[in-house]
Structures are given as C-alpha cells and as structure tokens.
Amino acid sequence: MNPPAKNKHYYFENNKIAPTAEEWLEGAKQIPGSWWPDYTKWLEQFGGEKKAARITFGNSKYKKKWKLLPACMSKKKQHLSSINN
C-alpha cells in the first residue's frame, strides 16, 4: 500500500445511485491520487477534541493486560537505537 503522497493510484467518485455497479462506474469520475485525504477531512466533522495519547492503560473496571509497547515494538526500538548510535 502506497502512502497518499506517492500519488500512484486513483479512485472513482459518483454521487448518483445506479442500479448496477457497472452503470455507477460508467457515470463515475476518475480522480488521481488517494481517497484517504478526502476521507480524513470528511471524518473530522464527526470527531471531538484532540487529546494526547494515554501513557497508561486500564482503569478500575478494565485492568491493564499489556505493557505499553508490545515486545516486538520494544525489540525494534532497541534495534533502531543500536543502529543510530
């Protein structure tokens, strides 16, 4: 999967409902790039205020089951710091 900035793909857009997928596609407009930026912008209207990520997990009802970083992430972090030093 390419990130949107690569601009390697395209998607189709058609606001009209058609009886079949083929008819929908016939009336659709091909749009270059990724649909993710448009989708992200559309989703913003449904989101609340932005909050910082929590540093702890769990609460009195749901106990913490995992460390903050899974073991595989911790090993990757150790590997990257050994490369950068």
N, C-alpha and C positions, 0 to 999 in steps of 0.2 A: 504494500500500500504506500503510495507516494503522499508526502505532505502537500497541502494545498498550494504552497509557494512554488512547487515544481511546475505547476500549470501544464501537466502532461495529459490530462483527460478532459472530458466534457460530460455534461448531463443534459437531460431534456426537461422542458417545462411547458406545461399546457394546463391552463386553469379551467378548461371546459371538460365536463364529464362526457365520455364517449361510451357507446355500447360495448366496444371491444378494445382490447389493448392495441391492436393494430390501427384502429381508427384514431385512438388517442395519440399514438406515435406519429401518424400522418399529419396531425394538426399541431404537433409539438414543435417548439423552437429549440434548436441545439445551442447550448450555452457553453463556451470554452471554460476550462478550469474546474475547480472543485465546488461542490454544493455545500461543503462544510461551513465556509464563512457566512453564507446567506442563512443557513440553518442556525448557526450560533447567534447571529444577530436577531433572528426571529425569536429564539428561545429566551433572550434577555428580558422580554416583556413579562415572562412568567416567573422569573427569579426574584428572590428577595435581596436583601442587602448582602454584600460580600462579607464573609467572615474569614478570619485566619484559620488555617488548618489546626486541628487539635493536636496537642502533643501527647495526650494520654487517651487511652481507650477505656471503654466501660463506664459503668456508673453503679449505683446501689442495686439496681434491678438486673443489669446485664454486666456480669463480671468480665474483666479483661481475660482474653484467651491467648493472645499472641503478643510477642514483642512488637515494638514499633516498626522495626524493619524485619521482614522475613529473612531467614538465614541466607537465601540466595542473593538478596539485595545487599546484605551485610558483607558477604564474600566479594561481591562485585565492587563494593565501595573500598574494601581493603585492597583489591587488585588494582583499582584505578589510582589509589593513593600511593601504591608502591611504584607505579609507572611514572607518576608525576614527581616523585622525589629523586 
